[in-house]
């Protein structure tokens, strides 16, 4: 199953990945695919459920050394010898096998499946103990080998002899910059004041940057330094021998260790899933072969505490659902929640819910969600959606869920509604479960009349004209356009007439007996002036198009903008669709709706006294003067 990008599931995966300890586990989880079979999906659900139970009981799995073990393993496979700290980390990793296995044995009743995984962990405690015996405090221990112990004894003797030699020179401290021995180029030296260097028999090893100090190796210390350097080289070789033996012991069991590493990485991913689900208050969810989707107060995991619980049922009594409601009322969130929950279930991840939710095992999940509100890009938007829906219709089958947002929008409403209904019928016949959102009354009515369709509506506060973001099943959304019209002071009788038109499709075509040559009373003209404001969305019956109101002109005329072009039309030929207060936020610059950015910028520059803008203005005036025809 391919997870659509519109579900935003990748954000969920990123959050889970942050809880995975090993880099190997992160890479593996990033490439993990949805469960291919219902058995695999149910197994993941069981794994996460057991991990959550162990975490709830205060049981933490000690993934020691797991973070960098893959890097160390790759180093060994390339023939490199591990450093002391790397061996310590590998020792922790090997020692954890026995500890983790014991943990799951003690908690077998809580996590029986995870206990089975842990049974595959072999015991490498012997190698681990050998590492910890020979590596102490981040370095090879002197007792790691007889040769190393002997060499370090010799080094201690030489260092003691050198200490005695240098102690004699500290009596002449006035010749020295500091009363201590300083190591330069692997040789022990005295920091002598430059003016007193002739007072010492020895070799100058180095000079300070400012030439004020000369680092001299006294003649009496030269032979001891030579012997010490040789002994230190022998120590390095002896240490390398120990490190090589320990690395070799690991390499001999590499195949068996890598199999155990694979088990630990699986457990690492499972517990990361468990930690994430606990973090969002997730509850186990049931995956069934039945084609039934049941969401019991599910919260969208990416919305946190702001998420409004979603409850719906699909597939038991009705296979399809039509959702209506206002813009920004939460219809799209409903679709995304459904898609996301289905995707999460395939990965063994659970949202927050009341515990009775079930999802069907899906072979495919299809979504068509996007911005359908762009007037300028309506054609390209519609074409894009039709292309996507064509693919959905071609591939949707039984065990599919199809989620369609604002189906049929972006084109002529009658054609769009008819096409949407035909598409929904086709998808329904494929056997897929389907949820579609719409504003179209024809589609809403189709959902009411169809025996296998259910209608639902987004709750809406009629008094405040605000959405509640709650889904009401077995409901049909009222026309919020009527509520908004009444709120915006459209006469009650006009709204009532509109409701009758919507219900019965019977319109008045009666011609009014207007007296010719009689002017409209001034009072009526004043009333007309109050109807429209700059930025209101209006419908011009003259052009049969929507546009934006700009200003009133003389003699009952008005100036409107349609697709960035101005037209003069009789104000009575305009119908108010949406007030500007609904369309734009407070403080919105309405001028940008009518004037191009360059022109608006030029005007602002003139107003603030820009010399560059004034120069352009004078230049344009001169050009007009030059080009003016001569009488």
ZAMARMI-14877 format. One record per residue (C-alpha): x negated, y negated, z. Coordinates in pm, 1 decimal, decimal comma, always signed. Layout:
! residues N
X Y Z
...
//
This chain:
! residues 631
+0,0 +0,0 +0,0
-127,1 -345,8 -90,5
-66,7 -614,8 +169,2
+52,7 -942,6 +8,2
-150,7 -1250,9 +92,9
+168,8 -1431,3 +192,9
+195,5 -1216,6 +507,9
-119,3 -1390,7 +641,9
-230,7 -1050,3 +772,4
-596,3 -1140,6 +710,0
-573,3 -1383,8 +1003,0
-462,7 -1095,1 +1225,2
-757,1 -883,3 +1105,2
-998,4 -1165,6 +1184,9
-867,5 -1190,8 +1540,2
-898,1 -814,5 +1590,7
-1248,1 -812,6 +1439,7
-1370,6 -1059,7 +1704,1
-1297,0 -794,5 +1967,4
-1500,7 -522,9 +1792,9
-1843,5 -485,5 +1955,9
-2054,1 -325,7 +1681,9
-2143,9 -483,9 +1348,5
-2085,1 -141,3 +1195,2
-1733,1 -143,2 +1339,4
-1661,9 -495,2 +1209,7
-1769,6 -398,0 +857,6
-1568,2 -77,3 +871,2
-1252,2 -251,7 +993,2
-1285,2 -523,3 +727,2
-1271,6 -253,2 +456,7
-1003,2 -44,8 +628,1
-695,1 +19,3 +415,5
-330,9 +55,8 +523,9
-232,2 +404,6 +627,0
-184,6 +625,1 +320,7
+57,2 +869,1 +487,2
+313,3 +847,4 +763,6
+103,5 +1092,0 +966,6
-194,6 +855,1 +943,4
+21,2 +554,2 +1035,7
+173,9 +731,9 +1336,4
-173,2 +844,8 +1445,3
-294,1 +483,5 +1449,7
+9,7 +382,2 +1653,0
-65,8 +658,3 +1905,5
-433,1 +556,9 +1925,9
-354,7 +194,1 +2000,2
-84,5 +291,2 +2249,5
-330,4 +512,1 +2443,9
-598,3 +241,0 +2436,9
-348,5 -11,5 +2576,4
-252,3 +235,9 +2851,2
-616,5 +282,6 +2954,4
-679,2 -92,3 +2953,4
-365,5 -146,6 +3161,0
-499,5 +108,4 +3413,2
-826,8 -86,9 +3438,8
-1032,9 +165,6 +3240,8
-1305,6 +3,6 +3033,3
-1505,2 +212,3 +2786,1
-1881,1 +151,0 +2839,0
-1996,7 +94,2 +2480,3
-2360,5 +51,5 +2590,6
-2618,1 -26,4 +2324,9
-2355,5 -7,6 +2051,1
-2390,1 -364,8 +1928,1
-2731,1 -323,2 +1760,4
-2763,8 +53,7 +1726,2
-2691,2 +57,8 +1352,3
-2978,6 -185,4 +1292,0
-3210,5 +31,9 +1501,7
-3095,0 +344,6 +1318,6
-3164,7 +188,5 +980,2
-3511,6 +93,3 +1106,8
-3583,6 +454,3 +1205,5
-3459,0 +584,1 +869,3
-3704,4 +348,8 +693,8
-3995,1 +493,6 +894,4
-4047,4 +207,5 +1141,7
-4130,7 +258,9 +1506,2
-3889,2 +100,8 +1756,0
-4008,2 -164,9 +1999,7
-3968,4 -106,7 +2376,3
-3650,9 -317,9 +2405,1
-3499,7 -144,2 +2102,2
-3570,8 +193,8 +2260,5
-3401,4 +79,5 +2581,8
-3091,2 -19,3 +2382,8
-3097,7 +315,8 +2204,1
-3137,1 +492,0 +2537,4
-2830,1 +309,0 +2671,7
-2642,5 +414,3 +2358,7
-2737,0 +781,8 +2403,2
-2664,1 +777,1 +2775,3
-2317,4 +633,7 +2709,4
-2211,0 +954,3 +2530,0
-2190,0 +1151,7 +2851,6
-2034,4 +862,9 +3048,3
-1764,4 +802,0 +2785,1
-1688,8 +1170,8 +2756,3
-1645,9 +1196,3 +3133,7
-1419,6 +889,0 +3130,7
-1179,5 +1045,3 +2881,5
-1188,6 +1380,2 +3060,8
-1072,6 +1208,1 +3380,1
-797,7 +1021,5 +3191,3
-688,5 +1299,7 +2958,3
-328,4 +1269,2 +3071,3
-317,1 +899,8 +2974,3
-499,7 +930,2 +2641,3
-488,9 +1289,2 +2508,8
-569,3 +1196,5 +2147,0
-863,4 +973,2 +2240,2
-983,0 +1251,1 +2469,7
-1001,6 +1477,5 +2164,9
-1219,6 +1221,0 +1987,7
-1453,1 +1196,4 +2287,6
-1499,3 +1574,8 +2288,5
-1710,9 +1534,5 +1976,8
-1974,9 +1333,2 +2167,0
-2284,9 +1545,0 +2226,2
-2514,4 +1519,9 +2527,6
-2843,6 +1345,3 +2452,2
-2920,8 +1259,9 +2812,0
-3258,0 +1438,4 +2792,5
-3384,2 +1200,2 +2522,9
-3230,0 +905,6 +2705,6
-3404,1 +996,6 +3031,9
-3736,1 +1038,3 +2851,0
-3698,3 +686,2 +2713,8
-3618,6 +536,5 +3054,7
-3912,7 +719,7 +3216,1
-4164,9 +588,7 +2967,2
-4019,5 +239,6 +2907,9
-3979,9 +21,4 +3217,2
-3929,8 -353,0 +3251,1
-3932,0 -398,0 +2875,7
-4273,2 -236,1 +2820,2
-4440,4 +102,8 +2799,9
-4504,3 +235,3 +3153,0
-4859,1 +319,3 +3253,6
-4750,3 +672,9 +3340,4
-4608,9 +727,5 +2991,8
-4932,1 +912,6 +2901,6
-5256,1 +1014,4 +3071,0
-5464,1 +825,8 +2816,0
-5265,8 +503,3 +2864,9
-5297,8 +527,8 +3241,2
-5676,6 +567,1 +3209,1
-5714,7 +279,2 +2965,9
-5510,4 +41,5 +3180,5
-5727,2 +137,0 +3480,4
-6034,7 +35,3 +3280,1
-5868,2 -292,3 +3176,6
-5792,4 -374,2 +3538,8
-6159,5 -314,2 +3629,3
-6287,9 -543,3 +3351,1
-6039,7 -814,1 +3446,9
-6151,6 -792,8 +3811,1
-6520,2 -820,8 +3708,4
-6439,8 -1123,1 +3490,8
-6257,6 -1284,7 +3781,4
-6572,0 -1255,6 +3993,5
-6789,2 -1403,3 +3718,9
-6563,4 -1703,8 +3668,1
-6522,6 -1760,8 +4041,1
-6890,1 -1873,8 +4057,8
-6824,7 -2154,5 +3810,5
-6533,0 -2297,8 +4006,2
-6782,7 -2424,8 +4262,0
-6890,0 -2679,4 +4001,8
-6534,7 -2801,4 +3948,9
-6647,3 -3157,3 +3864,3
-6767,7 -3021,6 +3527,4
-6426,9 -2870,1 +3450,0
-6100,9 -3023,9 +3317,9
-5903,9 -2761,2 +3510,3
-6008,9 -2521,5 +3781,6
-5882,0 -2212,4 +3599,7
-5963,9 -1960,6 +3326,0
-5799,8 -2015,2 +2985,5
-5768,2 -1751,4 +2714,4
-5871,3 -1866,3 +2366,5
-5887,3 -1637,6 +2063,7
-5845,2 -1332,4 +2292,3
-6148,3 -1435,3 +2498,7
-6153,1 -1577,6 +2852,5
-6311,9 -1926,8 +2867,4
-6375,5 -2225,8 +3093,3
-6220,9 -2569,1 +3010,5
-6541,2 -2782,6 +3035,9
-6550,2 -3162,2 +3007,4
-6715,3 -3246,7 +2675,8
-6982,3 -3465,6 +2840,3
-7098,3 -3170,8 +3056,8
-7106,6 -2895,6 +2795,4
-7486,8 -2887,0 +2805,6
-7470,1 -2779,8 +3169,9
-7331,8 -2436,6 +3068,6
-7500,6 -2144,5 +2897,6
-7249,9 -1985,7 +2668,7
-7058,6 -1995,7 +2341,5
-6815,2 -2267,3 +2243,3
-6497,9 -2084,0 +2141,6
-6276,5 -2385,6 +2073,4
-6245,0 -2763,7 +2121,6
-5933,7 -2960,7 +2219,3
-5761,8 -3184,7 +1963,6
-5895,1 -3498,4 +2128,5
-6242,1 -3339,1 +2164,1
-6237,3 -3416,5 +2535,4
-6242,8 -3050,3 +2640,9
-6474,5 -2772,6 +2526,6
-6366,9 -2412,4 +2589,4
-6686,7 -2222,5 +2666,8
-6734,2 -1849,1 +2711,5
-7014,2 -1818,1 +2969,2
-7301,4 -1591,2 +2871,3
-7237,2 -1378,2 +3179,2
-6877,0 -1314,4 +3067,5
-6945,1 -1237,5 +2700,9
-7015,3 -865,0 +2738,1
-6718,3 -816,4 +2972,1
-6494,3 -996,4 +2721,0
-6614,3 -764,8 +2444,6
-6540,1 -457,8 +2652,9
-6199,6 -595,9 +2757,1
-6094,7 -665,4 +2395,7
-6193,3 -314,0 +2294,6
-6001,4 -163,3 +2586,9
-5692,2 -374,8 +2499,8
-5707,2 -245,8 +2141,6
-5716,4 +108,2 +2278,6
-5415,9 +20,5 +2499,8
-5217,9 -100,8 +2195,7
-5293,9 +224,5 +2014,8
-5191,9 +433,3 +2317,1
-4867,3 +235,5 +2354,4
-4789,7 +280,0 +1986,3
-4842,0 +653,2 +2028,0
-4581,5 +663,4 +2306,2
-4334,4 +449,2 +2107,5
-4390,4 +668,7 +1802,8
-4318,8 +987,0 +2002,8
-3996,4 +843,4 +2144,7
-3881,6 +717,1 +1802,8
-3963,7 +1059,2 +1657,0
-3754,8 +1232,5 +1923,9
-3457,7 +1019,4 +1816,7
-3525,5 +1078,3 +1445,8
-3518,2 +1456,5 +1492,7
-3156,6 +1434,2 +1618,4
-3050,5 +1153,4 +1386,8
-2775,4 +1340,4 +1201,3
-2608,1 +1454,8 +1521,6
-2646,7 +1108,3 +1674,6
-2497,8 +940,9 +1368,9
-2192,6 +1165,6 +1392,9
-2151,5 +1050,1 +1752,4
-2203,9 +690,3 +1641,1
-1914,3 +732,8 +1400,2
-1690,3 +849,4 +1686,8
-1788,7 +554,2 +1905,6
-1724,8 +309,9 +1621,4
-1376,3 +457,1 +1576,8
-1313,4 +415,1 +1950,1
-1456,6 +61,2 +1932,6
-1202,6 -33,4 +1662,9
-914,5 +136,6 +1845,4
-986,6 -48,4 +2169,2
-1022,0 -376,8 +1980,4
-670,2 -316,1 +1847,3
-552,0 -240,1 +2200,0
-712,1 -556,6 +2341,3
-551,9 -769,8 +2069,7
-205,5 -621,1 +2124,7
-230,7 -676,6 +2499,0
-342,8 -1034,4 +2437,5
-26,4 -1116,8 +2238,0
+194,9 -909,3 +2471,7
+247,3 -653,1 +2195,9
+453,2 -341,6 +2255,0
+423,4 -8,2 +2069,7
+638,9 +12,4 +1761,8
+789,6 +322,3 +1600,6
+719,6 +420,5 +1238,8
+973,3 +658,8 +1087,6
+1046,6 +825,7 +756,2
+1397,2 +684,1 +776,5
+1449,4 +382,1 +555,5
+1557,4 +164,6 +846,6
+1402,4 -161,1 +963,5
+1498,5 -262,0 +1317,2
+1341,6 -570,6 +1476,0
+1425,1 -619,6 +1842,6
+1339,8 -978,7 +1942,9
+1012,3 -974,4 +1751,6
+783,6 -1277,6 +1784,4
+562,2 -1384,9 +1496,5
+208,1 -1313,8 +1631,1
+48,9 -1621,4 +1471,9
+299,5 -1867,8 +1618,7
+230,7 -1780,1 +1982,2
+474,5 -1912,0 +2241,7
+642,9 -2132,3 +1978,1
+776,4 -1828,4 +1793,7
+1154,2 -1781,6 +1813,7
+1239,5 -1409,9 +1861,0
+1374,9 -1240,5 +1549,0
+1631,3 -959,6 +1558,4
+1769,9 -786,8 +1250,2
+1865,6 -444,9 +1116,9
+1829,2 -329,5 +759,6
+1883,0 +4,8 +591,8
+2126,4 +165,6 +835,6
+2453,7 +10,4 +719,0
+2325,5 -228,0 +452,4
+2011,8 -203,2 +239,8
+1993,8 -569,7 +147,8
+2030,7 -903,1 +327,2
+2097,6 -1256,0 +199,9
+1988,0 -1535,5 +435,2
+2116,6 -1891,4 +404,8
+2032,6 -2200,4 +600,1
+1880,3 -2549,4 +586,7
+1534,2 -2638,6 +462,1
+1269,1 -2598,9 +731,5
+1519,9 -2391,5 +926,5
+1300,0 -2082,6 +951,4
+1412,1 -1867,8 +655,3
+1058,3 -1830,7 +520,9
+928,2 -1748,7 +870,0
+1181,4 -1464,8 +886,7
+1042,6 -1316,4 +564,3
+682,1 -1357,1 +677,1
+760,6 -1199,2 +1014,4
+917,7 -895,2 +847,8
+626,4 -856,8 +606,9
+364,9 -906,2 +878,0
+523,3 -656,7 +1119,9
+538,2 -390,4 +846,0
+173,1 -455,3 +755,1
+59,0 -447,5 +1119,1
+231,7 -114,1 +1178,5
+19,5 +45,7 +906,0
-290,8 -55,5 +1101,1
-165,8 +48,4 +1442,9
-101,5 -310,5 +1555,4
+208,2 -427,0 +1741,9
+380,7 -763,9 +1781,4
+555,6 -886,2 +2093,2
+910,9 -745,1 +2108,9
+1154,3 -580,9 +2348,8
+1036,4 -230,1 +2268,6
+1312,4 -86,1 +2047,0
+1173,7 -202,5 +1713,1
+1119,2 +50,4 +1434,3
+976,5 +9,2 +1086,6
+999,2 +249,1 +792,6
+685,3 +396,9 +645,8
+633,8 +195,3 +330,1
+463,8 +288,2 +8,2
+474,0 -72,9 -106,9
+547,8 -421,1 +27,8
+644,5 -698,8 -214,8
+681,4 -1069,2 -146,2
+758,7 -1376,9 -353,1
+711,3 -1679,3 -133,1
+597,2 -2026,1 -229,1
+673,8 -2395,9 -247,4
+983,6 -2442,7 -459,9
+1047,1 -2808,2 -379,0
+816,1 -2980,5 -630,0
+1020,8 -3180,4 -884,3
+721,1 -3241,6 -1109,4
+609,6 -2877,7 -1122,4
+951,7 -2713,0 -1130,3
+892,1 -2546,6 -1466,6
+552,5 -2402,2 -1382,9
+674,5 -2301,3 -1037,7
+974,6 -2120,6 -1179,8
+762,9 -1948,7 -1444,0
+513,8 -1834,8 -1182,5
+787,7 -1692,0 -963,1
+948,7 -1512,9 -1257,0
+614,2 -1356,2 -1347,0
+569,6 -1234,3 -990,2
+926,3 -1105,3 -966,2
+884,2 -921,0 -1297,1
+597,7 -725,0 -1141,9
+808,7 -656,0 -833,6
+1099,4 -525,3 -1043,0
+860,5 -303,2 -1237,7
+701,8 -144,5 -930,0
+960,4 -152,6 -648,2
+1091,6 +193,2 -554,6
+1230,6 +381,9 -260,7
+1015,2 +325,3 +48,6
+956,5 -35,1 -62,9
+1056,6 -361,4 +100,9
+1108,0 -665,4 -120,4
+1110,6 -1016,0 +32,6
+1223,9 -1302,5 -192,6
+1219,0 -1667,0 -85,8
+1462,4 -1912,2 -249,5
+1533,5 -1673,5 -533,5
+1653,3 -1842,8 -853,6
+1554,0 -2193,5 -750,4
+1338,9 -2421,8 -963,0
+1572,3 -2417,6 -1264,0
+1929,1 -2512,8 -1359,8
+2145,7 -2402,6 -1064,9
+2409,2 -2205,2 -1256,8
+2151,8 -2017,9 -1461,5
+1927,6 -1972,9 -1158,9
+2207,1 -1825,3 -947,8
+2318,8 -1587,5 -1224,4
+1962,4 -1474,0 -1288,6
+1898,0 -1427,1 -916,1
+2204,6 -1206,1 -874,3
+2101,1 -992,7 -1173,2
+1749,2 -955,2 -1029,4
+1883,0 -859,4 -688,1
+2110,7 -597,7 -846,9
+1816,8 -446,9 -1033,8
+1597,4 -430,3 -724,4
+1886,5 -285,5 -525,0
+1931,0 -6,9 -781,3
+1560,0 +80,8 -744,7
+1634,0 +190,7 -387,3
+1414,8 -70,5 -218,6
+1515,1 -253,0 +95,6
+1548,8 -624,4 +23,5
+1581,0 -957,3 +204,1
+1639,1 -1274,6 +1,8
+1686,5 -1636,4 +105,8
+1890,0 -1887,4 -93,3
+2081,0 -2215,6 -99,1
+2309,9 -2111,8 -382,1
+2674,2 -2054,5 -294,5
+2715,8 -1796,2 -575,8
+2440,0 -1580,1 -428,6
+2584,8 -1622,4 -81,8
+2924,1 -1507,8 -209,8
+2766,1 -1213,8 -390,9
+2616,4 -1103,1 -57,3
+2956,7 -1130,3 +106,3
+3134,4 -928,2 -162,8
+2874,9 -653,3 -217,8
+2938,3 -343,6 -7,0
+2568,7 -274,7 +60,4
+2464,2 -634,1 +127,4
+2467,3 -818,2 +457,9
+2470,1 -1193,3 +502,8
+2281,4 -1386,6 +766,9
+2230,9 -1752,6 +845,6
+1979,3 -1966,0 +1027,4
+2136,5 -2128,6 +1333,9
+2194,2 -2502,1 +1293,2
+2283,9 -2767,8 +1547,9
+2566,3 -2959,2 +1384,2
+2556,2 -3240,6 +1639,8
+2186,5 -3319,5 +1612,3
+2145,1 -3195,0 +1253,2
+1843,6 -2989,2 +1359,0
+1765,9 -2622,6 +1294,7
+1742,7 -2375,4 +1582,8
+1513,3 -2132,5 +1391,8
+1725,6 -1838,5 +1508,2
+1867,8 -1578,1 +1269,8
+2237,9 -1502,4 +1300,9
+2324,6 -1171,7 +1134,5
+2665,7 -1100,3 +986,0
+2710,2 -1472,5 +936,2
+2738,5 -1711,4 +646,5
+2570,5 -2045,1 +679,9
+2789,3 -2352,0 +661,3
+2702,4 -2614,0 +408,2
+2468,6 -2839,2 +601,4
+2482,6 -3081,5 +312,9
+2832,6 -3174,4 +427,7
+2715,3 -3227,4 +784,1
+2428,5 -3444,3 +668,4
+2660,1 -3644,2 +438,9
+2895,7 -3720,6 +727,7
+2600,3 -3813,7 +948,7
+2479,9 -4055,9 +683,4
+2818,1 -4234,8 +679,6
+2964,0 -4080,8 +365,8
+3342,3 -4130,5 +405,9
+3521,3 -3835,9 +565,1
+3774,7 -3814,9 +282,4
+3494,9 -3788,1 +26,6
+3329,5 -3503,9 +220,7
+3664,1 -3326,3 +255,9
+3725,5 -3357,5 -116,8
+3382,1 -3206,9 -181,3
+3468,8 -2911,6 +42,4
+3788,3 -2852,5 -154,8
+3594,3 -2872,2 -482,3
+3347,5 -2614,7 -350,4
+3623,0 -2382,1 -241,0
+3866,4 -2402,8 -531,7
+3658,9 -2539,4 -821,9
+3950,5 -2769,6 -910,2
+3838,2 -3120,2 -995,3
+4034,1 -3441,0 -1050,6
+4019,1 -3570,6 -1406,7
+4286,7 -3836,8 -1366,1
+4214,0 -4170,8 -1534,0
+4250,2 -4471,2 -1306,0
+4461,5 -4767,9 -1436,1
+4203,1 -5045,1 -1392,9
+4308,3 -5397,4 -1491,3
+4078,9 -5541,0 -1754,0
+3883,2 -5851,7 -1676,7
+3947,3 -5841,4 -1305,3
+3637,6 -5871,7 -1095,6
+3561,2 -5656,8 -797,3
+3626,0 -5829,6 -464,9
+3307,6 -5958,6 -302,6
+3376,6 -5738,7 -3,5
+3360,7 -5425,9 -218,6
+3032,1 -5538,5 -373,7
+2891,9 -5583,4 -25,2
+2998,2 -5231,8 +57,3
+2819,4 -5103,3 -251,1
+2503,2 -5281,3 -142,2
+2502,6 -5079,5 +177,8
+2514,0 -4742,2 +9,7
+2163,3 -4710,6 -135,4
+1818,8 -4792,0 +1,1
+1478,4 -4787,7 -160,4
+1357,1 -4424,8 -177,0
+1703,5 -4256,2 -154,0
+1745,1 -3947,2 -373,7
+2033,9 -4020,5 -613,0
+2205,7 -3857,6 -909,2
+2263,8 -4062,5 -1223,9
+2575,0 -3952,0 -1409,3
+2455,1 -4157,3 -1706,7
+2133,4 -3955,4 -1740,3
+2265,7 -3635,7 -1576,7
+1943,0 -3627,4 -1372,7
+1815,8 -3683,2 -1021,5
+1602,8 -3985,5 -945,2
+1490,2 -4225,8 -675,6
+1672,9 -4552,0 -602,3
+1445,9 -4860,8 -633,7
+1654,3 -5181,2 -601,8
+1981,7 -5353,9 -679,8
+2002,0 -5596,4 -972,7
+2260,0 -5856,6 -1067,0
+2611,2 -5779,0 -1189,2
+2638,8 -5442,0 -1020,5
+2327,3 -5299,9 -1187,6
+2058,8 -5094,5 -1014,6
+1702,2 -4993,6 -1093,4
+1609,8 -4626,2 -1046,9
+1304,1 -4411,5 -1116,7
+1329,1 -4078,1 -1298,9
+1002,9 -3886,4 -1333,6
+797,4 -4204,2 -1271,8
+991,3 -4406,7 -1537,6
+1223,3 -4696,4 -1447,0
+1580,7 -4719,1 -1579,7
+1859,0 -4973,2 -1530,9
+2199,7 -4821,6 -1466,5
+2531,7 -4935,4 -1323,3
+2528,9 -4876,1 -948,9
+2871,5 -4712,5 -969,6
+2713,4 -4442,6 -1192,8
+2492,6 -4334,0 -902,5
+2569,9 -4070,6 -640,1
+2379,4 -4043,4 -311,0
+2217,2 -3701,4 -264,4
+1981,1 -3748,3 +30,4
+1896,0 -4053,6 +241,7
+1533,9 -4160,0 +258,9
+1531,8 -4104,1 +637,7
+1579,3 -3733,4 +574,6
+1323,7 -3710,8 +292,3
+1027,4 -3899,9 +440,0
+866,9 -3938,3 +783,3
+877,7 -4264,6 +975,6
+633,7 -4524,4 +842,0
+603,2 -4355,6 +501,0
+477,9 -4586,7 +225,3
+768,3 -4578,9 -20,1
+577,8 -4778,3 -283,3
+366,5 -4476,4 -368,6
+681,8 -4310,9 -503,5
+711,7 -4574,2 -777,4
+371,2 -4732,4 -838,4
+55,0 -4551,1 -942,9
-227,8 -4545,1 -692,4
-458,7 -4760,6 -906,1
-198,7 -5036,0 -937,7
-116,3 -5023,6 -564,2
-484,5 -5051,1 -481,2
-531,9 -5344,6 -717,2
-236,2 -5528,2 -561,3
-370,5 -5468,6 -208,2
-713,9 -5593,0 -319,3
-559,8 -5916,1 -451,9
-365,3 -5967,1 -128,7
-674,8 -5929,7 +88,4
-876,6 -6167,1 -131,6
-1107,5 -5924,1 -305,6
-1347,7 -6117,1 -531,9
-1376,7 -5820,7 -767,1
-999,2 -5798,4 -809,1
-970,5 -6176,3 -863,0
-1243,1 -6157,2 -1126,6
-1048,3 -5883,9 -1307,8
-735,2 -6099,3 -1288,9
-913,9 -6403,7 -1437,2
-1066,4 -6187,4 -1710,9
-723,6 -6053,7 -1806,5
-581,8 -6409,3 -1814,8
-866,6 -6523,3 -2041,8
-805,8 -6232,0 -2276,2
-435,6 -6320,8 -2299,4
-529,1 -6685,5 -2369,7
-773,2 -6580,3 -2639,5
-528,8 -6345,7 -2807,1
-239,5 -6600,1 -2797,0
-134,3 -6693,0 -3154,9
-212,8 -7045,7 -3271,2
+76,4 -7260,1 -3402,8
//
